[in-house]
């Protein structure tokens, strides 16, 4: 008798009760279905009500525990099997899914209780003291067997039987986990405001800050103010330095100290044209600064170009450095240099209220070739091929093209609304290109350049079809490449935007296929109407942008989906999930696969 889809859905292949956590682990219930669904419940104790009387007079005691659903994962339905070859003990090996609990003590003497899921799509299931349950992907495609072992003292190791053979895996004690990310905390004792990575040498360049007294000087360098009483203190301003850090040991191998009252606004690794290499270009470190001189004198700035030069290795025990920072060019400016980028081998910088495009001549000086009068404070400049995206504090966003013959900056389109934008970035998927901006109120906007649209005045005005309220101020928008989920070495012609917020949150803006977007859009509408929300508030209104500033009478949040709301679908009961799926005319399996793609690896 053949199994029906409903029977396969409810067939449980394994259940497990295991502890998850670090210093104070708590029990969790794992339920693995044959269809690939994995439910994880937390066992939460409730106050005991004692024994209860039944109708026949007998007493009945109940377990004072309730189950709270913490995670739902839809695994791949495909089961990987090796060719029918006998193993060492004469038993065929199959990549069956199995939940293996383990407890280890890492190098920092911190106990960790976790679970490993074998089979195809093997995963680590962990939980930290300050995090929720994490579902971390394993590097091995197929794991047939897993066990923890102690080959050496105080070094947690694991034995795995994989498609590559038997592997001995060591736990990295310095790593911490949160959400989808594994990270390492490096305590340097200083505050860092900017950071960049030099791909040529593999070293890290960072800007460190240390508090010092602010001393006011005039144009001739004379101190114009002294405190007139012992109980009057000087104001504090950070002393800024550029550090060259080796990521192997996280030691600072070289540095450069900036002037008094000088603050770094921008730090970028730029590829500029040069005659010193056979390729005709090279990576340099570009730094934009501003010099504060009190309220009576205008702010000045500067542009610095550094090179990470290779030197003879030191023989001292402390250093053994192979590289150092070499200052190639320092150019003073009459205004603050707030944004930097490179375009076709030229340096683009904002100086005061103007945008300059300059060539790095003979590795000694910057020569201007084109400029654009922005008229206000520029917050960011981004480049994509020969296009520039400029954001400022008053005039919103500009879309500019750079022409080399003759040299010229041409304004293609701009936003006519007065918006204070903090950052912007290009966002593309295939042949579609949009300009993503973040304003001071935490509203994320997607702008579109379309000369064929009747409302754009032949392309002179940017369209704003999407607004999304994040309710958190962003510190930066970072464009990263998108890779295939199953083949991480293959890069797609699609980008992702990493939204880094001031409260420490990291969000991902990603693109979907038209079919998946249509299904999830219908699902989001059903979740808004049929799911209980926090304090009875409407999530659609919570995410809507400032309609008054958009100039549109309709909601502009329909072109973007709320990932947090869509993930709530997996936390519903199975009957309710199937009912919602039938209401939008889709199958339950298709909707679950779409939700699984939302939780795929963010990089």
C-alpha positions in Angstrom: 0.0 0.0 0.0 1.5 3.3 -1.0 1.9 6.1 1.5 -0.1 9.3 1.0 1.5 12.7 1.4 -0.5 13.2 4.6 0.8 9.9 6.1 4.4 10.8 5.2 4.0 14.2 6.8 3.0 12.9 10.2 5.3 9.9 10.3 7.9 10.6 13.0 11.3 9.0 12.4 13.0 10.1 15.6 12.4 11.9 18.9 15.0 13.2 21.3 15.2 15.0 24.6 18.6 16.7 25.1 20.1 19.7 26.8 21.1 22.8 24.9 23.1 25.7 26.3 26.3 26.6 27.9 26.6 27.4 31.6 22.9 26.7 32.3 21.6 24.2 29.8 17.9 23.5 29.5 16.1 20.4 28.1 14.6 20.5 24.6 12.4 18.1 22.7 13.4 17.3 19.1 10.9 15.7 16.7 12.1 14.7 13.2 9.5 13.8 10.6 10.1 11.6 7.5 9.2 14.5 5.3 12.2 16.5 6.6 10.4 18.7 9.1 12.2 19.2 12.4 10.4 20.7 15.4 12.3 21.9 18.4 10.4 22.5 21.7 11.7 23.9 25.0 10.6 22.1 28.1 9.4 24.9 30.5 8.4 24.0 34.0 5.0 25.3 35.3 3.7 25.6 38.8 2.5 22.2 40.0 -1.3 22.0 40.6 -0.9 18.7 42.5 -3.0 15.6 41.8 -6.4 15.9 40.2 -9.5 13.9 41.0 -11.1 11.9 38.2 -14.8 11.1 37.9 -14.4 7.6 39.5 -12.6 9.2 42.5 -9.1 8.1 41.6 -6.3 10.7 41.7 -4.4 11.7 38.6 -1.0 13.5 38.6 0.2 15.4 35.5 3.7 16.4 34.5 4.2 20.1 35.3 5.9 20.9 32.0 4.7 22.8 29.0 6.3 22.7 25.5 7.2 26.0 23.8 8.0 25.8 20.1 11.4 27.5 19.5 12.3 26.4 16.0 11.0 24.7 12.9 13.2 23.7 10.0 12.3 22.1 6.7 15.2 19.9 5.5 15.7 18.6 2.0 13.5 15.6 1.1 16.2 14.0 -1.0 18.1 11.2 0.8 21.7 10.6 -0.3 22.8 7.0 -0.6 26.2 5.7 -1.4 26.6 3.0 -4.0 25.7 -0.4 -2.7 29.2 -1.3 -1.6 29.8 -3.3 1.6 31.5 -1.4 4.4 34.2 -2.7 6.7 31.7 -4.6 8.9 29.7 -5.8 5.9 26.8 -3.3 6.3 25.6 -0.9 3.7 26.2 2.8 4.6 23.2 5.1 4.1 23.1 8.8 4.9 20.2 8.6 7.3 19.2 11.5 9.4 19.9 11.1 13.1 20.1 13.4 16.1 23.3 13.0 18.2 23.5 14.9 21.5 26.9 15.8 22.9 28.5 17.8 25.7 32.0 19.2 25.5 34.2 21.7 27.5 36.1 24.1 25.3 39.5 25.6 25.8 38.0 28.4 27.9 36.6 25.8 30.3 33.0 26.6 29.2 30.7 23.6 28.9 28.6 23.4 25.8 25.6 21.1 25.3 24.4 20.7 21.7 23.0 18.3 19.1 24.4 17.3 15.7 22.1 16.3 12.8 23.7 13.7 10.5 22.7 12.8 6.9 22.4 15.2 4.0 22.3 18.9 5.0 24.1 18.1 8.3 23.8 20.9 10.9 24.9 21.9 14.4 22.1 22.7 16.7 23.4 25.0 19.5 22.3 27.6 22.0 24.2 30.2 23.9 23.5 31.9 27.2 22.2 35.0 25.5 21.0 33.6 22.2 18.1 31.5 20.9 18.4 28.1 19.3 20.9 28.3 16.4 20.8 26.0 13.3 24.4 26.2 11.9 25.3 24.5 8.6 28.1 22.0 8.6 30.9 22.2 6.0 30.4 18.5 5.0 27.8 17.8 2.4 26.9 14.3 3.8 27.7 13.0 7.3 27.0 9.3 7.9 28.0 9.0 11.5 29.1 11.4 14.3 30.4 11.0 17.8 32.4 13.2 20.3 35.7 12.0 21.6 38.6 13.1 23.7 41.8 12.5 21.8 43.7 15.2 23.8 43.1 16.8 27.2 41.0 20.0 27.2 40.5 19.9 23.4 37.0 18.9 22.3 37.2 16.8 19.2 34.7 14.9 17.1 34.9 11.9 14.8 32.8 12.1 11.6 32.2 9.6 8.8 31.7 11.7 5.7 31.6 11.3 1.9 35.3 12.3 2.0 36.2 9.6 4.5 36.7 9.6 8.3 37.5 13.1 9.7 38.7 14.3 13.0 37.2 17.7 13.8 38.4 20.1 16.5 36.1 22.6 18.3 37.4 26.2 18.0 37.1 27.6 21.4 37.6 31.3 20.5 34.5 31.4 18.3 31.2 32.7 19.5 27.8 32.2 17.7 24.8 34.4 17.3 22.0 33.8 14.7 23.5 32.8 11.4 27.0 34.1 12.2 30.1 32.8 13.9 32.5 35.4 15.1 35.5 36.0 17.3 35.9 38.7 19.9 39.2 40.6 19.9 39.7 43.0 22.8 42.2 45.7 21.9 41.5 48.1 24.7 40.6 50.9 22.2 37.6 52.1 20.3 37.6 51.7 16.6 35.4 53.8 14.3 36.4 52.6 10.8 37.8 49.4 9.4 38.9 48.1 6.0 40.7 45.0 4.6 43.6 45.1 2.2 43.1 42.1 -0.1 46.6 42.3 -1.5 48.4 41.6 1.8 45.5 40.2 3.8 46.0 42.8 6.6 43.4 44.9 8.3 43.5 48.7 8.5 41.5 50.3 11.3 41.0 53.8 12.9 41.4 53.8 16.6 40.2 56.6 19.0 41.4 57.6 22.4 40.0 60.4 24.5 42.2 63.6 24.9 41.6 67.2 25.9 40.3 69.5 23.1 42.6 72.5 22.7 41.4 75.4 20.5 43.9 76.9 18.1 43.7 79.8 15.7 45.1 79.9 12.1 48.6 80.5 13.4 48.6 77.6 15.8 48.2 79.6 19.0 46.0 78.4 21.9 43.1 80.9 22.1 41.4 79.5 25.2 42.6 78.5 28.7 40.5 77.4 31.5 40.0 80.2 34.1 39.4 78.0 37.2 40.6 74.7 38.4 37.1 73.2 38.4 36.6 74.0 34.7 37.5 71.0 32.6 38.5 70.9 28.9 36.1 69.3 26.5 37.1 65.9 25.3 37.9 64.9 21.6 39.3 61.6 20.4 42.9 61.3 19.4 42.8 59.4 16.1 45.3 57.0 14.7 45.5 54.6 11.7 46.6 51.1 12.7 47.8 48.3 10.5 46.7 45.0 12.1 47.8 41.4 11.4 44.7 39.2 11.6 46.9 36.1 12.4 47.9 37.5 15.9 45.7 40.7 16.0 48.8 42.7 16.8 49.2 46.2 15.6 52.4 46.2 13.4 52.4 49.8 12.3 50.4 53.0 12.7 50.1 56.7 11.8 48.9 59.4 14.2 46.7 62.2 12.8 46.9 65.8 13.9 45.4 67.5 16.9 41.5 67.8 16.7 41.5 65.8 13.5 38.8 63.2 13.1 38.5 60.4 10.4 35.3 60.5 8.5 35.9 57.9 5.8 38.3 55.0 5.3 38.3 53.0 2.0 40.6 50.6 0.1 40.6 52.1 -3.4 42.2 50.7 -6.6 43.9 53.7 -8.4 45.9 53.9 -11.6 49.6 53.8 -11.1 52.8 53.3 -13.1 54.5 51.3 -10.3 52.9 48.0 -11.3 52.7 46.0 -14.5 48.9 45.9 -14.2 48.6 49.7 -14.2 46.6 49.8 -11.0 47.1 49.1 -7.3 45.2 49.1 -4.0 45.8 52.1 -1.8 44.4 53.2 1.6 42.4 56.4 1.3 41.4 58.4 4.4 39.2 61.5 4.6 39.4 63.6 7.7 38.0 66.8 9.3 39.7 69.3 11.6 37.6 70.9 14.2 38.6 74.5 15.1 35.8 75.7 17.3 32.6 77.7 16.4 34.4 80.8 15.1 36.5 79.1 12.5 35.4 76.9 9.6 36.1 73.2 9.7 38.9 72.0 7.5 39.8 68.6 6.3 42.3 66.4 4.5 42.8 63.5 2.1 45.5 60.9 2.8 46.7 58.2 0.5 48.6 55.3 2.2 50.4 52.3 0.7 50.9 49.0 2.6 54.6 48.6 1.7 56.5 45.4 2.1 59.7 45.8 4.2 62.5 43.6 5.4 61.2 41.4 8.1 62.1 42.6 11.6 64.3 40.3 13.8 63.0 41.7 17.1 60.9 39.3 19.2 58.0 41.7 19.5 57.5 42.5 15.8 58.6 40.3 13.0 56.6 42.6 10.7 56.8 42.4 6.9 54.6 45.4 6.1 54.2 49.0 7.2 52.1 52.0 6.3 53.7 54.5 3.9 52.2 57.9 3.5 52.3 58.8 -0.2 50.1 61.9 -0.4 48.6 64.3 2.1 46.3 67.1 0.7 44.7 69.7 2.9 41.2 70.8 2.1 39.1 73.9 2.9 36.2 71.7 4.0 35.7 68.3 5.6 36.2 65.2 3.5 33.2 63.0 4.4 33.0 60.3 1.7 35.4 58.4 -0.5 35.3 55.8 -3.3 37.0 55.0 -6.6 35.7 54.9 -10.1 37.7 53.6 -13.1 41.0 54.1 -11.3 40.2 57.6 -10.1 39.5 58.8 -6.6 36.1 60.3 -5.8 35.9 62.4 -2.7 33.5 64.9 -1.2 35.2 68.1 -0.1 32.9 70.5 1.7 29.9 70.9 -0.7 31.6 69.6 -3.8 32.3 66.2 -5.3 35.8 65.8 -6.9 37.1 63.2 -9.2 40.9 63.1 -9.1 43.8 61.1 -10.6 46.7 59.9 -8.5 49.6 61.4 -10.5 53.0 59.7 -10.1 52.0 58.3 -6.7 52.7 61.8 -5.3 49.7 64.1 -5.7 46.1 64.2 -6.6 45.1 66.0 -9.8 41.4 67.0 -10.3 39.7 66.0 -13.5 36.0 66.6 -12.8 33.8 68.0 -10.1 30.1 68.5 -9.1 28.6 71.1 -6.8 26.3 69.2 -4.4 25.5 72.3 -2.4 25.2 70.5 0.9 26.8 68.1 3.3 27.5 64.7 1.5 27.1 61.6 3.6 28.1 58.8 1.2 29.4 58.2 -2.3 29.1 54.8 -4.0 30.3 53.6 -7.3 29.1 50.9 -9.8 31.0 50.7 -13.1 30.9 54.4 -14.3 27.9 55.4 -12.2 27.9 57.2 -8.9 25.3 57.3 -6.2 25.5 60.4 -3.9 23.4 60.9 -0.7 23.3 64.1 1.4 21.5 65.6 4.4 19.1 67.8 2.5 18.6 66.8 -1.1 18.2 63.1 -0.7 19.9 61.0 -3.4 21.6 61.8 -6.7 22.3 59.4 -9.6 25.4 60.6 -11.6 27.4 59.2 -14.5 31.1 59.7 -15.0 32.4 60.5 -18.5 36.1 60.3 -19.4 36.2 61.8 -22.8 36.0 64.7 -21.9 36.1 64.3 -18.1 32.7 65.2 -16.8 30.1 64.3 -14.1 26.6 64.2 -15.5 23.5 64.3 -13.3 21.2 61.6 -14.7 18.5 61.7 -12.1 17.7 62.8 -8.5 15.1 62.8 -5.8 13.3 66.1 -5.4 12.2 65.5 -1.8 14.1 66.9 1.1 15.3 63.9 3.0 18.2 63.5 5.4 20.0 60.4 4.2 22.7 58.6 6.2 23.9 56.1 3.6 23.1 54.6 0.2 24.1 51.6 -1.9 23.5 50.1 -5.3 21.3 47.0 -5.3 21.0 44.8 -8.4 19.6 41.5 -9.4 20.1 40.4 -13.0 19.2 43.3 -15.3 17.4 45.2 -12.5 19.1 48.0 -10.7 17.8 50.0 -7.7 19.3 52.6 -5.4 18.9 51.7 -1.7 19.0 54.5 0.9 18.5 54.8 4.6 17.3 58.1 6.2 17.9 59.5 9.7 14.5 58.1 10.9 15.4 54.5 10.0 13.3 54.3 6.8 14.7 52.1 4.0 13.9 53.3 0.5 14.4 51.7 -2.9 14.7 54.3 -5.7 14.3 53.4 -9.4 15.8 55.1 -12.5 13.3 54.7 -15.4 13.4 57.2 -18.2 10.4 55.5 -19.9 8.1 56.2 -17.0 5.8 59.1 -17.4 6.3 60.4 -13.8 10.1 60.7 -14.1 10.2 63.6 -16.6 12.2 61.5 -19.1 14.4 60.1 -16.3 15.2 63.4 -14.5 13.4 62.3 -11.4 13.9 59.1 -9.4 10.9 56.9 -8.6 10.5 55.6 -5.0 8.2 52.6 -5.3 9.2 51.0 -1.9 9.5 52.3 1.6 10.2 50.1 4.7 10.4 51.3 8.2 13.1 49.5 10.2 12.6 51.6 13.4 16.4 51.6 14.0 19.0 54.0 12.7 21.5 52.5 10.3 25.3 53.1 10.5 26.1 51.7 7.1 24.8 49.8 4.1 27.3 47.3 2.6 26.9 45.6 -0.7 28.1 42.0 -0.8 28.1 39.3 -3.5 25.5 36.5 -3.5 26.5 32.9 -3.9 24.6 29.8 -4.9 23.1 28.0 -1.9 24.2 24.6 -3.0 27.5 25.6 -4.7 29.1 28.3 -2.5 32.0 28.7 -5.0 29.6 30.0 -7.7 28.8 33.7 -7.6 25.5 34.9 -8.9 24.7 38.1 -10.8 22.8 39.3 -7.8 23.9 41.4 -4.8 22.8 41.5 -1.2 22.7 44.5 1.1 23.9 44.2 4.7 22.2 46.7 6.9 24.3 47.5 10.0 22.3 49.3 12.6 23.4 51.4 15.6 21.8 49.0 18.1 24.0 46.2 17.0 21.5 44.4 14.7 22.5 43.1 11.3 19.8 42.7 8.6 19.9 41.4 5.1 18.1 42.8 2.0 17.8 40.1 -0.6 16.0 39.6 -3.9 13.5 36.8 -4.8 12.2 35.3 -7.9 8.8 36.7 -9.2 7.0 33.4 -8.4 8.4 33.2 -4.9 7.7 36.9 -4.2 4.1 36.4 -5.3 3.5 33.4 -3.0 5.2 35.0 0.0 3.3 38.3 -0.6 0.0 36.4 -0.4 1.3 34.6 2.6 2.2 37.8 4.3 -1.3 39.2 3.7 -2.8 36.1 5.4 -0.4 36.3 8.3 -1.4 40.0 8.9 -5.1 39.1 9.1 -5.0 35.6 10.8 -2.1 35.7 13.3 -2.1 37.3 16.7 0.5 40.1 16.9 2.2 41.8 19.7 -0.2 44.0 21.6 -2.7 43.6 18.8 -0.7 46.0 16.5 -0.8 45.8 12.8 2.6 44.8 11.4 1.7 46.4 8.0 1.3 49.8 9.7 4.4 49.2 11.8 6.6 48.8 8.6 5.0 51.6 6.5 7.2 54.5 5.8 6.6 58.2 6.0 3.7 58.6 3.5 3.8 62.3 3.8 7.4 62.6 2.6 6.9 60.1 -0.2 4.2 62.2 -1.9 2.1 59.1 -2.6 -1.4 58.4 -1.3 -0.9 54.6 -1.2 1.3 52.4 0.9 4.8 51.9 -0.4 5.5 48.8 1.6 3.9 46.3 -0.9 7.1 45.9 -2.9 9.1 44.5 0.0 8.5 41.6 2.4 8.9 41.4 6.1 11.1 38.4 6.9 10.3 38.5 10.6 6.6 38.2 9.9 7.0 35.5 7.3 9.1 33.4 9.8 6.1 33.4 12.1 4.4 31.0 9.7 6.7 28.2 10.7 5.7 28.6 14.4 2.1 27.9 13.7 0.4 24.5 14.2 0.3 22.2 11.3 -3.5 22.4 10.7 -3.3 26.2 10.7 -0.4 26.2 8.3 -2.2 24.0 5.9 -5.4 26.1 6.2 -3.4 29.3 5.3 -1.6 27.6 2.4 -5.0 26.4 1.0 -6.4 30.0 1.3 -3.7 31.4 -1.0 -4.0 28.5 -3.4 -0.6 27.0 -2.8 0.6 23.7 -1.3 2.0 23.4 2.2 5.3 21.9 0.9 5.9 24.8 -1.5 5.3 27.4 1.2 7.6 25.7 3.6 10.4 25.5 0.9 10.0 29.3 0.4 10.3 29.9 4.1 13.3 27.6 4.2 15.0 29.7 1.5 14.6 32.8 3.8 16.6 31.1 6.4 19.4 30.0 4.1 23.0 31.0 4.7 23.1 34.9 4.6 26.4 34.9 2.7 
